[in-house]
Amino acid sequence: MRPIALCVVAAMFAGCETVTDLILRDVETPAGALGFDADPVGGVPNGWKVDGTNQDGPMATWEIAADPTAPSAPNVLRMARENHTSEGTFNLCWTDQIQFKNGELFVRFRADAGVEDQGGGILWRARSNQDYYVCRMNPLEHNFRLYWVKDGRRKQIAGCDLDVPMGEWHVLSVTHVGTRIECSIDGEVLLATDDTTFDDAGGVGLWTKADAVTSFDDFAVVPQLSAEPQQVGYVGGK
């Protein structure tokens, strides 16, 4: 399996510093991404909605929660409870008030729990809760994958084996310009491909599958500067 980044190798020789310490220090957060601190604990960010793909049973519980270990404390956005027993349901918390086409998406994530599934990731260019791109990390399966989801059907378009332990903060980022998609963990580009499934701007958000309990922080949407106007969107912060 591939290492998560060069900083993980460095951690072996860093003495008192942990892998998470090095990642938080060495991977720069985009300006403006301050964490999920602007909205009340117990809800979701203003303008966002809890949703599901192939929903079978009640919706999952997503909530802003206090977490003193968050990279930009005090809060995280967490998929806290699945509330269903469906292994095929994708749990979404997303917004169509931020429209993204070209640029970068960034989030810090920590896989907290899960028996059937673990981890999660970013969704973007979303037309609906059944149609979008998603890139996710799964510590249980030891892999990092990029998919499109169309009419609720998921198809993998890139992937690699990767060992990212549960319970640690890591960075997932996506750069999408035109048809080119590049996906990174902890600053290292691991997936790259071209795809034309969704070519228009769409909504953005966060994603887990089945019973994967995951915390997210420092979510940022950074549009590419071009002649085509893009809406800048940051989530959280004071």
KETORKOL-853296 format. One record per residue (C-alpha): x, y, z. Coordinates in steps of 0.1 Angstrom, whole numbers, plus 5000, padded with zeros to 4 digits. Layout:
! residues N
XYZ/...
END
This chain:
! residues 238
500050005000/501150354993/502250595021/499850875028/502451135022/506151225027/505251385060/504151045073/507650915067/509051215084/506951135114/508850815120/511851035129/510151325145/510251215181/507451385199/505551485168/502751265156/501651205120/498651425126/500851705140/502951705109/499951705086/498251985104/501452185102/502652105067/499452115046/498252475042/494552545046/493152775019/492553135031/489053175046/488452815056/488152855094/486052555104/482352505112/482252775139/479753025125/476552825131/475052685162/476152345176/473552075169/472452195135/474052205100/475652505083/473252775071/471952695036/473052325038/470752025039/470851665050/470151425022/470751075010/471450884978/469550554975/468050635008/466550335026/465250425060/465650745080/468151015071/471451015089/472151275116/474651535106/475451805131/477952075140/479651945172/482152085196/485551915193/488552055211/490851845189/489551995157/492252155135/490452485138/488652435171/486052465185/483752285161/483452015134/480751905111/480051535119/478051255104/477151145139/474550865134/473350675104/469850605117/469350335091/470749985084/471350025046/474849935034/474050105001/472850445013/475150745008/474851005035/475051365022/475251705038/475451955010/474352284995/473352414961/473752774972/477452734964/477952654927/481352504918/482652424883/486452474882/488952514910/489852334942/487852184970/489552115004/488551945037/490251805067/488551475078/488851215106/487250875103/485750815137/483850485135/482150235112/481649855109/480249835073/482150145061/484550415073/485750755062/484150985036/484951275013/483851564991/481051584966/480851844939/479151954906/476051814922/472851834901/470851654928/471251404956/471451134929/473951304905/477451424914/481151354916/482551224949/486051154961/486450954993/488950785015/488050455032/490350335060/488450005064/489049905027/492450085026/491650264994/491150614980/488650644951/486950884927/483450814914/480650974896/477150904908/474450934882/470750844888/471950704921/474350454904/478050484914/480850424890/484550434899/486750634875/490050634895/491450474926/494450344945/495250144976/496150365005/496550315043/495050605063/494350495099/491050575116/491050835143/493551075127/493051405110/494051405073/493451635043/491451545012/491551794983/490251794947/491252004918/488852004889/489352214858/487452144826/487451764823/490651714844/490251584879/493151544904/492651414940/495051444968/495551315004/497751525027/499051734998/500051444975/498251394942/497351024941/494451014915/494251194881/491851134853/489651304827/485851274828/482951444810/479951304830/479051644846/480351944828/478352224844/478652394878/476752224906/476452204944/479052094969/479151915002/480351615022/479651245019/479850925039/478450575032/476350335053/477450365090/480650565085/480850825113/483251095102/484251445113/485051725089/486752065094/488152355073/485952295042/486852535015/485752594979/488352784959/487252874923/489752904895/490253264885/489153294849/486853494827/483953274837/482553394870/482553154899/480953184934/483453164962/482252964992/483752895026/482052705053/482352805089/484553055106/483653355127/
END
